[in-house]
Amino acid sequence: MPESESRRLPARLRRASLIFCLVAAGAAAIGTESRAAAGQAAVAAPTTSSGITSPREQFGFAIGDDYQLATYEQLTAYWKRLDEQSDRMSLVDIGKTAEGRPQWMAIITSPENHRKLERLKTIARRLALAEDVSTESEARALAAEGKAVVWIDGGLHANETLGAQQLIETVYQLVSGTDAELTRILDNVVILAVHANPDGHDLVANWYLRERDPLKRSLDDLPRLYQKYAGHDNNRDSYMSALAESANMNRVLYREWYPQIMYNHHQTGPIGTVMFAPPFRDPFNYVFDPLIPTTLDLVGAAMHTRFAAENKPGVTMRRGANYSTWWNGGLRTTVYFHNMVGLLTETIGNPTPIEIPFRPDRQLPSADLPFPIAPQTWHMRQSIEYSLTANRAVFDLAARYREQFLFNIWRMGRNAIERGQRDTWTMYPRRVQKVQAAAQASGSASAQRSPRGAAGSAPRALFDTVLRDPALRDPRGYVLAADQADFPTAITFVNTLIRAGVTVHRATAPFTVQGRSYPAGSLVVKTAQAFRPHVLDMFEPQDHPDDFQYPGGPPIPPYDSAGWTLAFQMGVQADRILDAFDGPFERVPDELGIPPGRVTGAASANAFVFTHQSNQAFRAINRLLKAGERVEWLPDGRFRVAGTRATKARLTEIAASTGVNFEGVTEATPGGQALGPVRIALWDRYGGSMPSGWLRLVLEQFEFPYEVVYPPQLDAGQLRSKYDVIILPDGAIPEAGAGAFAARALRSENIPDEYRARIGAYSEATTLPQLRAFLEAGGTVLTIGSSTALGQQLGLPVGNKLVDAKGAPLAAEQFYVPGSILRVKVDTTQPLAQGLRAETDVYFDNSPVFTLPADAKSKGITPVAWFDSPAPLRSGWAWGQAQLDGGVAIAEAKVGQGRLVLFGPEITFRAQPHGTFKFLFNGIYRSSVR
């Protein structure tokens, strides 16, 4: 920084700048020392203690040897052996995976630290939660006593085989090494080595090793998802905890160990490099503590410095890749909202040797790639060495600045608590734009840009009147009324918060806040807690900045979603409380069960009715139909079940577990349509579809029976004799104009027999006629996302709203809505929409939007949900959102005797938007009406 600019900074910021420079210099010194202490170990064999079995001794090969992978089964046996041999390690089963395997975590630290491990865990928890540590002196005393806690994982994305393999080598070196640096690390750090996806590890490793000839081994053409339901999306579940492995890891992260640093290993590195490592590009999220991005810079500096000191080129950062810290939901990103430093590296490498391609633009050093690498042949062992260097850099920094990391997590927690106890305002781009517009409108000369293009200042009064508008204050808390229509879903939402370590209270008696009365049992989430950033992020809308490559140019895609507010996705009714409040509240100690429902009027009833409002109603229906009960769908949207003596006893049991209320009636309601057990076919493909996998999870959560079908089964025909409804999730059918999907060029002789029947793809020539016949014979087809193209392929008068005057898709400069939450108007009189609200939030990811002709209804096409506003954005980023106004989001069409349903938005996206599940469930049960 030039001296003239430095002098303009306030003294406090000058001091902070000086401290950062000193720390960066320290990182350089660390790197220089590391080259002497550890860098040479990359060439020579590391110094190890005797009596510890090496990977070569255990497996018959060294980790990283060409054409070799250790399986999870082998890892388990090896870690158990190391646990017996080393007093530095203890092995912990953190829970079962989706397929029932134990998920192992190795805790590694010095023997002395192991003897006081519970005390160290307690210190980490107290500092992270910052509830009962209110003074800086007490926090510093605990930090002096405690040890830094660092999480390091591998294997989350199982086909990224480096992650799990480096974890094996890392654990071995930690328990066997004897160098001075490692001794210091073990004395000052507790390392949590966590395997993130055991099921996928075994699947992928065994798939690769199935060929006896090493030269024929390949990771390609994996037959199914490497996580039972989510595949690659297992790294998109960290705030939802819908997957067993996510729930296991979240418990360790946010309820047991509270690490200050977590490091998530991934592949692959950007083309022409070896690795991407922190720091990350903008934008970062506006709700987490400023110590998060500054500490990311610090840790990133230590990593890059060590790579340079060890003469390991090819590591890029920032805009060297698309990774940012905006999104909440990934294993390393959700930690930011818990005051933890989340690290990601993306590294090249394959058990089969590969080539680093020649990218001329990545041969010139830059701030984001200071040490380029030449094109060359690359071996897995080299990637292992890079991973070990990155790991050592993190461990070493944590050891050197142990007290500071411990103190800083307390500082962030106290900051969050104190912000939740006073009026605060979070700055968002739209609010700043509002100020700028007001300044321009005021005619203030200072609001104009300077000759050099720098933004000018605005009148101070606008700061007070616009940015400090009392109505824009951050909430002090949220109340979820126990009498809302779908309280069981509110319970599900709150349980996701509890699994993420958020403190939740429950009312033990009725109370009043902001003039509204709430019943006992209502749930309260206050923001005066350490994990306040996560609380805000789950309740408040995200406001993604307009992010373009250049003014007027194309948008820069966010790393993942732009908006995800979980309360919106789940349709939860939460009241924002802006002032301090209290009441008869008790702290909830653990996850909540659904409050039992009631069975009323049973004595004289000959039937019972229950409403459509709760998603749990469909679990009740599925149980009743499975038991052989007669269930009717009434014209007013309620359900009716006949009231035999056995039925009454069964309803009591169902009410207790689902929270559904059953009301006894004595008079018959005319017009009811009987439901039958529904035969569901869910499309999937060879290799596995993530949208289909998430749908499997949703169907299982709500106890729908289903059968997975593959393209050859659809092409074989006779579908109506087997199924009532076929579900085609996003990706089953290409978007209109995209052409037919080409079947993957798989050599069936290389595919095991059990998977060959899955090989194939949707085709207008072979699949479309069978779907048409199914519909015309009375079947129902539910399409989501791109699969709504089926409507046009069937010749229905369904147009595309998002095209220009020539019929070409709108350019991204005109319309761009990446992963955001929008609001639609819903016709709740339609059976497909019964139980939903007239205005419903939907998850939208550049999804299809339809136009219908004026005489659509006479042609059997009915709009069910549509955009009735030029500004439907609720959370995220919607450039050109006015293009949506008047467009149809969901429609239903008659085709012969059957029904085709078009769901443009992602109504089951990653098993998160419970608020739109009823669209799917209604569509399923409409197909079973007898």
BELJORA-V861614 format. One record per residue. N is the residue number from 0. RES is the residue in one letter. SS is DSSP state (a for helix, b for strand, c for the rest). OMEGA is omega as a letter, one per 40 degrees, with the letter a starting at -180 (999 if undefined). BURIAL is 1 if it has 9 or more other ideal C-beta (glycine too) atoms within 8 Angstrom, else 0. Layout:
# BELJORA-V861614
((N	RES	SS	OMEGA	BURIAL) (N	RES	SS	OMEGA	BURIAL))
This chain:
# BELJORA-V861614
((0	M	c	i	0) (1	P	c	a	0) (2	E	a	a	0) (3	S	a	i	0) (4	E	a	i	0) (5	S	a	a	1) (6	R	a	i	0) (7	R	a	a	0) (8	L	c	i	1) (9	P	c	a	0) (10	A	a	a	0) (11	R	a	a	0) (12	L	a	i	0) (13	R	a	i	1) (14	R	a	i	0) (15	A	a	i	0) (16	S	a	i	1) (17	L	a	i	0) (18	I	a	a	0) (19	F	a	i	1) (20	C	a	i	0) (21	L	a	i	0) (22	V	a	i	1) (23	A	a	i	1) (24	A	a	i	0) (25	G	a	i	1) (26	A	a	i	1) (27	A	a	i	1) (28	A	a	i	0) (29	I	a	a	1) (30	G	a	i	1) (31	T	a	i	1) (32	E	a	a	1) (33	S	a	i	1) (34	R	a	i	1) (35	A	a	a	0) (36	A	a	a	1) (37	A	c	a	1) (38	G	a	i	1) (39	Q	a	i	0) (40	A	a	i	1) (41	A	a	i	1) (42	V	c	i	0) (43	A	c	i	0) (44	A	c	a	0) (45	P	c	i	1) (46	T	c	a	0) (47	T	b	i	1) (48	S	c	i	0) (49	S	c	i	0) (50	G	c	i	0) (51	I	c	a	1) (52	T	c	i	0) (53	S	c	i	1) (54	P	a	i	1) (55	R	a	i	0) (56	E	a	a	0) (57	Q	a	a	1) (58	F	a	a	1) (59	G	c	i	0) (60	F	c	i	0) (61	A	c	i	0) (62	I	c	a	1) (63	G	c	i	1) (64	D	c	i	1) (65	D	c	i	1) (66	Y	c	a	0) (67	Q	c	i	1) (68	L	c	i	1) (69	A	c	i	1) (70	T	c	i	1) (71	Y	a	i	1) (72	E	a	i	0) (73	Q	a	i	1) (74	L	a	a	1) (75	T	a	i	1) (76	A	a	a	1) (77	Y	a	a	1) (78	W	a	i	1) (79	K	a	i	1) (80	R	a	i	1) (81	L	a	i	1) (82	D	a	i	1) (83	E	a	a	0) (84	Q	a	a	1) (85	S	c	i	1) (86	D	c	i	0) (87	R	c	a	1) (88	M	b	i	1) (89	S	b	a	0) (90	L	b	a	1) (91	V	b	i	0) (92	D	b	a	0) (93	I	b	i	1) (94	G	b	a	1) (95	K	b	i	0) (96	T	c	i	1) (97	A	c	a	1) (98	E	c	i	0) (99	G	c	i	0) (100	R	c	i	1) (101	P	b	i	1) (102	Q	b	a	1) (103	W	b	i	1) (104	M	b	i	1) (105	A	b	i	1) (106	I	b	a	1) (107	I	b	i	1) (108	T	c	a	1) (109	S	c	i	1) (110	P	a	i	0) (111	E	a	i	0) (112	N	a	i	1) (113	H	a	a	1) (114	R	a	i	0) (115	K	c	a	0) (116	L	a	a	1) (117	E	a	i	0) (118	R	a	i	0) (119	L	a	i	1) (120	K	a	i	1) (121	T	a	i	0) (122	I	a	i	1) (123	A	a	i	1) (124	R	a	a	1) (125	R	a	i	1) (126	L	a	a	1) (127	A	a	a	1) (128	L	a	i	1) (129	A	c	a	1) (130	E	c	a	0) (131	D	c	i	0) (132	V	c	a	1) (133	S	c	a	0) (134	T	c	i	0) (135	E	a	a	0) (136	S	a	i	0) (137	E	a	i	1) (138	A	a	a	1) (139	R	a	i	1) (140	A	a	i	0) (141	L	a	i	1) (142	A	a	i	1) (143	A	a	a	0) (144	E	a	a	0) (145	G	c	i	1) (146	K	c	i	1) (147	A	b	i	1) (148	V	b	a	1) (149	V	b	i	1) (150	W	b	i	1) (151	I	b	a	1) (152	D	b	i	1) (153	G	b	i	1) (154	G	c	a	1) (155	L	c	i	1) (156	H	c	a	1) (157	A	c	i	1) (158	N	c	i	1) (159	E	c	a	1) (160	T	c	a	1) (161	L	a	a	1) (162	G	a	a	1) (163	A	a	a	1) (164	Q	a	i	1) (165	Q	a	i	1) (166	L	a	i	1) (167	I	a	a	1) (168	E	a	i	1) (169	T	a	a	1) (170	V	a	i	1) (171	Y	a	a	1) (172	Q	a	i	1) (173	L	a	a	1) (174	V	a	a	1) (175	S	a	a	1) (176	G	b	a	1) (177	T	c	a	0) (178	D	c	a	1) (179	A	a	a	0) (180	E	a	a	1) (181	L	a	i	1) (182	T	a	i	1) (183	R	a	i	1) (184	I	a	a	1) (185	L	a	i	1) (186	D	a	a	1) (187	N	a	a	1) (188	V	b	i	1) (189	V	b	a	1) (190	I	b	i	1) (191	L	b	i	1) (192	A	b	a	1) (193	V	b	i	1) (194	H	b	a	1) (195	A	c	a	1) (196	N	c	a	1) (197	P	a	a	1) (198	D	a	a	1) (199	G	a	i	1) (200	H	a	i	1) (201	D	a	a	1) (202	L	a	a	1) (203	V	a	a	1) (204	A	a	i	1) (205	N	a	i	1) (206	W	a	i	1) (207	Y	a	a	1) (208	L	a	a	1) (209	R	c	i	0) (210	E	c	i	1) (211	R	c	i	0) (212	D	c	a	0) (213	P	a	a	0) (214	L	a	i	0) (215	K	a	a	0) (216	R	c	a	1) (217	S	c	i	0) (218	L	c	a	1) (219	D	c	i	0) (220	D	c	i	1) (221	L	c	a	1) (222	P	c	a	1) (223	R	c	i	0) (224	L	c	a	1) (225	Y	c	i	1) (226	Q	c	a	1) (227	K	c	a	0) (228	Y	c	a	1) (229	A	c	a	1) (230	G	a	a	1) (231	H	a	i	0) (232	D	a	i	1) (233	N	a	i	1) (234	N	a	i	1) (235	R	a	a	1) (236	D	c	a	1) (237	S	c	i	1) (238	Y	c	a	1) (239	M	c	a	1) (240	S	c	i	1) (241	A	c	a	1) (242	L	c	a	1) (243	A	a	a	1) (244	E	a	i	1) (245	S	a	i	1) (246	A	a	i	1) (247	N	a	a	1) (248	M	a	i	1) (249	N	a	i	1) (250	R	a	i	1) (251	V	a	a	1) (252	L	a	a	1) (253	Y	a	a	1) (254	R	a	a	0) (255	E	a	a	0) (256	W	a	i	1) (257	Y	c	a	1) (258	P	c	i	1) (259	Q	c	i	1) (260	I	b	i	1) (261	M	b	a	1) (262	Y	b	a	1) (263	N	b	a	1) (264	H	b	i	1) (265	H	b	i	1) (266	Q	c	e	1) (267	T	c	a	0) (268	G	c	i	1) (269	P	c	a	1) (270	I	c	i	0) (271	G	c	i	1) (272	T	c	i	1) (273	V	c	a	1) (274	M	b	i	1) (275	F	b	i	1) (276	A	b	i	1) (277	P	b	e	1) (278	P	b	a	0) (279	F	b	i	1) (280	R	b	i	0) (281	D	b	e	0) (282	P	b	i	1) (283	F	b	a	1) (284	N	c	a	1) (285	Y	c	a	0) (286	V	c	a	1) (287	F	c	a	1) (288	D	c	i	1) (289	P	a	i	0) (290	L	a	i	1) (291	I	a	a	1) (292	P	a	i	1) (293	T	a	i	1) (294	T	a	i	1) (295	L	a	i	1) (296	D	a	a	1) (297	L	a	a	1) (298	V	a	i	1) (299	G	a	i	1) (300	A	a	i	1) (301	A	a	a	1) (302	M	a	a	1) (303	H	a	i	1) (304	T	a	a	1) (305	R	a	i	1) (306	F	a	a	1) (307	A	a	a	1) (308	A	a	i	1) (309	E	c	i	1) (310	N	c	i	0) (311	K	c	a	1) (312	P	c	i	1) (313	G	c	a	1) (314	V	b	a	1) (315	T	b	a	1) (316	M	b	i	1) (317	R	b	a	1) (318	R	c	i	0) (319	G	c	i	1) (320	A	c	a	1) (321	N	c	a	0) (322	Y	c	i	1) (323	S	b	i	1) (324	T	b	a	1) (325	W	c	a	1) (326	W	c	i	1) (327	N	c	i	1) (328	G	c	i	1) (329	G	c	a	1) (330	L	c	a	1) (331	R	c	a	1) (332	T	c	i	1) (333	T	a	a	1) (334	V	a	i	1) (335	Y	a	a	1) (336	F	a	i	1) (337	H	a	i	1) (338	N	c	i	1) (339	M	c	a	1) (340	V	b	a	1) (341	G	b	a	1) (342	L	b	i	1) (343	L	b	i	1) (344	T	b	i	1) (345	E	b	a	1) (346	T	b	i	1) (347	I	c	i	1) (348	G	c	a	1) (349	N	c	i	1) (350	P	c	i	1) (351	T	c	a	1) (352	P	c	a	0) (353	I	b	i	1) (354	E	b	i	0) (355	I	b	a	1) (356	P	c	i	0) (357	F	c	i	0) (358	R	c	a	0) (359	P	a	a	0) (360	D	a	i	0) (361	R	a	i	1) (362	Q	c	a	0) (363	L	c	a	0) (364	P	c	i	0) (365	S	b	i	0) (366	A	c	a	0) (367	D	c	i	1) (368	L	b	a	1) (369	P	c	a	0) (370	F	c	a	1) (371	P	c	i	1) (372	I	c	i	1) (373	A	c	i	0) (374	P	c	a	0) (375	Q	b	i	0) (376	T	b	a	0) (377	W	b	a	1) (378	H	c	a	1) (379	M	a	a	1) (380	R	a	i	1) (381	Q	a	i	1) (382	S	a	i	1) (383	I	a	a	1) (384	E	a	i	1) (385	Y	a	i	1) (386	S	a	i	1) (387	L	a	i	1) (388	T	a	i	1) (389	A	a	i	1) (390	N	a	a	1) (391	R	a	i	1) (392	A	a	a	1) (393	V	a	i	1) (394	F	a	a	1) (395	D	a	i	1) (396	L	a	i	1) (397	A	a	i	1) (398	A	a	a	1) (399	R	a	a	1) (400	Y	c	a	1) (401	R	a	a	1) (402	E	a	a	1) (403	Q	a	i	0) (404	F	a	i	1) (405	L	a	i	1) (406	F	a	a	1) (407	N	a	i	1) (408	I	a	i	1) (409	W	a	a	1) (410	R	a	i	1) (411	M	a	i	1) (412	G	a	i	1) (413	R	a	i	1) (414	N	a	a	1) (415	A	a	i	1) (416	I	a	a	1) (417	E	a	i	1) (418	R	a	i	1) (419	G	c	a	1) (420	Q	c	a	0) (421	R	c	i	0) (422	D	c	i	0) (423	T	c	i	0) (424	W	c	i	1) (425	T	c	a	1) (426	M	c	i	0) (427	Y	c	a	0) (428	P	a	a	1) (429	R	a	i	0) (430	R	a	i	1) (431	V	a	i	1) (432	Q	a	i	0) (433	K	a	i	1) (434	V	a	a	1) (435	Q	a	i	1) (436	A	a	i	0) (437	A	a	i	1) (438	A	a	i	1) (439	Q	a	a	1) (440	A	a	a	0) (441	S	a	a	1) (442	G	c	a	0) (443	S	c	i	1) (444	A	a	a	0) (445	S	a	i	1) (446	A	a	a	1) (447	Q	c	i	0) (448	R	c	i	0) (449	S	c	i	0) (450	P	c	i	0) (451	R	c	i	0) (452	G	c	a	0) (453	A	c	i	0) (454	A	c	i	0) (455	G	c	i	1) (456	S	c	i	0) (457	A	c	i	1) (458	P	c	a	1) (459	R	a	a	0) (460	A	a	i	0) (461	L	a	i	1) (462	F	a	a	1) (463	D	a	a	0) (464	T	a	a	0) (465	V	a	a	1) (466	L	a	i	1) (467	R	c	i	1) (468	D	c	a	0) (469	P	a	a	0) (470	A	a	a	0) (471	L	a	i	0) (472	R	c	i	1) (473	D	c	i	1) (474	P	c	i	1) (475	R	c	i	1) (476	G	b	a	1) (477	Y	b	i	1) (478	V	b	i	1) (479	L	b	a	1) (480	A	c	a	1) (481	A	c	a	1) (482	D	c	i	0) (483	Q	c	a	1) (484	A	c	a	0) (485	D	c	a	1) (486	F	a	i	1) (487	P	a	i	1) (488	T	a	i	1) (489	A	a	i	1) (490	I	a	i	1) (491	T	a	i	1) (492	F	a	a	1) (493	V	a	i	1) (494	N	a	i	1) (495	T	a	i	1) (496	L	a	a	1) (497	I	a	i	1) (498	R	a	i	1) (499	A	c	i	1) (500	G	c	a	1) (501	V	c	i	1) (502	T	c	a	0) (503	V	c	i	1) (504	H	b	i	1) (505	R	b	a	1) (506	A	b	i	1) (507	T	c	a	0) (508	A	c	i	0) (509	P	c	i	0) (510	F	b	a	1) (511	T	b	i	0) (512	V	b	i	1) (513	Q	c	i	0) (514	G	c	i	0) (515	R	b	i	0) (516	S	b	a	0) (517	Y	b	i	1) (518	P	c	i	1) (519	A	c	a	1) (520	G	c	i	0) (521	S	c	a	1) (522	L	b	a	1) (523	V	b	i	1) (524	V	b	i	1) (525	K	b	a	1) (526	T	c	i	1) (527	A	c	i	1) (528	Q	c	a	1) (529	A	c	a	1) (530	F	c	i	1) (531	R	a	i	1) (532	P	a	i	1) (533	H	a	i	1) (534	V	a	i	1) (535	L	a	a	1) (536	D	a	i	1) (537	M	a	a	1) (538	F	a	a	1) (539	E	c	i	1) (540	P	c	i	1) (541	Q	c	i	1) (542	D	b	a	1) (543	H	c	i	1) (544	P	c	i	0) (545	D	c	a	0) (546	D	c	a	1) (547	F	b	i	1) (548	Q	c	i	0) (549	Y	c	a	0) (550	P	c	a	0) (551	G	c	a	0) (552	G	c	a	0) (553	P	c	i	0) (554	P	b	i	1) (555	I	c	a	0) (556	P	c	i	0) (557	P	c	a	1) (558	Y	c	i	0) (559	D	c	a	0) (560	S	c	i	1) (561	A	c	i	1) (562	G	c	a	1) (563	W	c	a	1) (564	T	c	a	1) (565	L	a	i	1) (566	A	a	i	1) (567	F	a	a	1) (568	Q	a	a	1) (569	M	c	i	1) (570	G	c	a	1) (571	V	c	i	1) (572	Q	c	a	1) (573	A	c	i	1) (574	D	b	i	1) (575	R	b	a	0) (576	I	b	a	1) (577	L	c	a	1) (578	D	c	i	0) (579	A	c	a	0) (580	F	c	i	1) (581	D	c	a	0) (582	G	c	a	1) (583	P	c	a	0) (584	F	b	i	1) (585	E	b	a	0) (586	R	b	i	0) (587	V	c	a	1) (588	P	c	a	0) (589	D	c	a	0) (590	E	c	a	0) (591	L	c	i	1) (592	G	c	i	0) (593	I	c	i	1) (594	P	c	a	1) (595	P	c	i	0) (596	G	c	a	1) (597	R	c	i	0) (598	V	b	a	1) (599	T	b	i	0) (600	G	c	a	0) (601	A	c	a	1) (602	A	c	a	0) (603	S	c	a	0) (604	A	c	i	1) (605	N	c	i	0) (606	A	b	i	1) (607	F	b	i	1) (608	V	b	i	1) (609	F	b	a	1) (610	T	c	a	1) (611	H	c	a	1) (612	Q	c	a	0) (613	S	c	i	1) (614	N	c	a	1) (615	Q	a	i	1) (616	A	a	a	1) (617	F	a	i	1) (618	R	a	i	1) (619	A	a	i	1) (620	I	a	a	1) (621	N	a	i	1) (622	R	a	a	1) (623	L	a	i	1) (624	L	a	i	1) (625	K	a	i	0) (626	A	c	i	0) (627	G	c	i	0) (628	E	c	i	1) (629	R	c	i	0) (630	V	b	i	1) (631	E	b	i	1) (632	W	b	a	1) (633	L	c	a	1) (634	P	c	a	0) (635	D	c	i	0) (636	G	c	i	1) (637	R	c	i	1) (638	F	b	a	1) (639	R	b	i	1) (640	V	b	a	1) (641	A	b	a	1) (642	G	c	i	1) (643	T	c	i	0) (644	R	a	i	0) (645	A	a	i	0) (646	T	a	a	1) (647	K	a	i	1) (648	A	a	a	0) (649	R	a	a	1) (650	L	a	i	1) (651	T	a	i	1) (652	E	a	a	0) (653	I	a	i	1) (654	A	a	a	1) (655	A	a	a	0) (656	S	a	a	0) (657	T	a	a	1) (658	G	c	a	1) (659	V	c	i	1) (660	N	c	i	1) (661	F	b	a	1) (662	E	b	i	1) (663	G	b	i	1) (664	V	b	a	1) (665	T	c	a	0) (666	E	c	i	0) (667	A	c	i	0) (668	T	c	a	1) (669	P	c	i	0) (670	G	c	a	0) (671	G	c	i	1) (672	Q	b	a	0) (673	A	b	i	1) (674	L	b	i	1) (675	G	c	i	0) (676	P	c	a	0) (677	V	c	i	1) (678	R	c	a	1) (679	I	b	i	1) (680	A	b	i	1) (681	L	b	a	1) (682	W	b	i	1) (683	D	c	a	1) (684	R	c	i	1) (685	Y	c	a	1) (686	G	c	i	1) (687	G	c	i	1) (688	S	c	i	1) (689	M	a	i	1) (690	P	a	i	1) (691	S	a	i	1) (692	G	a	i	1) (693	W	a	i	1) (694	L	a	i	1) (695	R	a	a	1) (696	L	a	i	1) (697	V	a	a	1) (698	L	a	i	1) (699	E	a	i	0) (700	Q	a	a	0) (701	F	c	i	1) (702	E	c	i	1) (703	F	c	i	1) (704	P	c	a	0) (705	Y	c	i	1) (706	E	b	i	1) (707	V	b	i	1) (708	V	b	a	1) (709	Y	c	a	1) (710	P	a	i	1) (711	P	a	i	1) (712	Q	a	i	0) (713	L	a	a	1) (714	D	a	a	1) (715	A	c	i	0) (716	G	c	a	0) (717	Q	c	a	0) (718	L	c	a	1) (719	R	c	i	1) (720	S	c	a	0) (721	K	c	a	0) (722	Y	c	i	1) (723	D	c	a	1) (724	V	b	i	1) (725	I	b	i	1) (726	I	b	i	1) (727	L	b	a	1) (728	P	c	i	1) (729	D	c	i	1) (730	G	c	i	1) (731	A	c	i	1) (732	I	c	i	1) (733	P	c	i	1) (734	E	c	i	0) (735	A	c	i	0) (736	G	c	a	0) (737	A	c	a	0) (738	G	c	a	0) (739	A	c	i	1) (740	F	c	i	1) (741	A	c	i	0) (742	A	c	i	1) (743	R	c	a	1) (744	A	c	a	0) (745	L	c	i	1) (746	R	c	a	0) (747	S	a	i	0) (748	E	a	i	0) (749	N	a	a	0) (750	I	c	i	1) (751	P	c	a	0) (752	D	a	a	0) (753	E	a	a	0) (754	Y	a	a	1) (755	R	a	a	1) (756	A	c	a	0) (757	R	c	a	1) (758	I	c	i	1) (759	G	c	a	1) (760	A	c	i	1) (761	Y	c	i	1) (762	S	c	i	1) (763	E	c	a	0) (764	A	c	a	0) (765	T	c	a	0) (766	T	c	a	1) (767	L	a	i	1) (768	P	a	i	0) (769	Q	a	i	1) (770	L	a	i	1) (771	R	a	i	1) (772	A	a	i	1) (773	F	a	i	1) (774	L	a	a	1) (775	E	a	i	1) (776	A	c	i	1) (777	G	c	i	0) (778	G	c	i	1) (779	T	b	i	1) (780	V	b	i	1) (781	L	b	a	1) (782	T	b	a	1) (783	I	b	i	1) (784	G	a	a	1) (785	S	a	a	1) (786	S	a	i	1) (787	T	a	i	1) (788	A	a	i	1) (789	L	a	a	1) (790	G	a	i	1) (791	Q	a	a	1) (792	Q	a	i	1) (793	L	c	i	1) (794	G	c	i	0) (795	L	c	a	1) (796	P	c	a	0) (797	V	b	a	1) (798	G	b	i	0) (799	N	b	a	1) (800	K	c	a	1) (801	L	c	i	1) (802	V	b	i	1) (803	D	c	a	0) (804	A	c	a	0) (805	K	c	i	0) (806	G	c	i	0) (807	A	c	i	0) (808	P	b	i	0) (809	L	c	i	1) (810	A	c	a	0) (811	A	c	i	1) (812	E	c	i	0) (813	Q	c	a	1) (814	F	c	a	1) (815	Y	b	i	1) (816	V	c	i	1) (817	P	c	i	1) (818	G	c	a	1) (819	S	b	i	1) (820	I	b	a	1) (821	L	b	i	1) (822	R	b	i	1) (823	V	b	i	1) (824	K	b	a	1) (825	V	b	i	1) (826	D	c	a	1) (827	T	c	i	1) (828	T	c	i	0) (829	Q	c	i	1) (830	P	a	a	0) (831	L	a	a	1) (832	A	a	a	1) (833	Q	c	a	1) (834	G	c	i	1) (835	L	c	i	1) (836	R	c	a	0) (837	A	c	i	0) (838	E	b	a	0) (839	T	b	i	1) (840	D	b	i	1) (841	V	b	i	1) (842	Y	b	a	1) (843	F	b	i	1) (844	D	c	a	1) (845	N	c	a	0) (846	S	c	i	1) (847	P	c	i	1) (848	V	c	a	1) (849	F	b	i	1) (850	T	b	i	1) (851	L	b	i	1) (852	P	c	a	0) (853	A	c	a	0) (854	D	c	a	0) (855	A	c	a	1) (856	K	a	i	0) (857	S	a	i	0) (858	K	a	i	1) (859	G	c	a	0) (860	I	b	a	1) (861	T	b	i	1) (862	P	b	a	1) (863	V	b	i	1) (864	A	b	a	1) (865	W	b	i	1) (866	F	c	a	1) (867	D	c	a	0) (868	S	c	i	0) (869	P	c	a	0) (870	A	c	a	0) (871	P	c	a	1) (872	L	b	i	1) (873	R	b	a	1) (874	S	b	i	1) (875	G	b	a	1) (876	W	c	a	1) (877	A	c	i	1) (878	W	b	a	1) (879	G	c	a	1) (880	Q	a	i	1) (881	A	a	i	0) (882	Q	a	a	1) (883	L	a	a	1) (884	D	c	i	1) (885	G	c	i	0) (886	G	c	a	1) (887	V	b	a	1) (888	A	b	a	1) (889	I	b	i	1) (890	A	b	i	1) (891	E	b	a	1) (892	A	b	i	1) (893	K	b	i	1) (894	V	b	a	1) (895	G	c	i	0) (896	Q	c	a	0) (897	G	b	a	1) (898	R	b	i	1) (899	L	b	i	1) (900	V	b	a	1) (901	L	b	i	1) (902	F	b	i	1) (903	G	c	i	1) (904	P	c	i	1) (905	E	c	a	1) (906	I	c	i	1) (907	T	c	a	1) (908	F	a	i	1) (909	R	a	i	1) (910	A	a	a	1) (911	Q	c	a	1) (912	P	c	i	1) (913	H	a	a	1) (914	G	a	i	1) (915	T	a	i	1) (916	F	a	a	1) (917	K	a	i	1) (918	F	a	i	1) (919	L	a	a	1) (920	F	a	i	1) (921	N	a	i	1) (922	G	a	i	1) (923	I	a	a	1) (924	Y	a	i	1) (925	R	a	a	1) (926	S	c	a	1) (927	S	c	a	1) (928	V	b	a	1) (929	R	c	999	0))
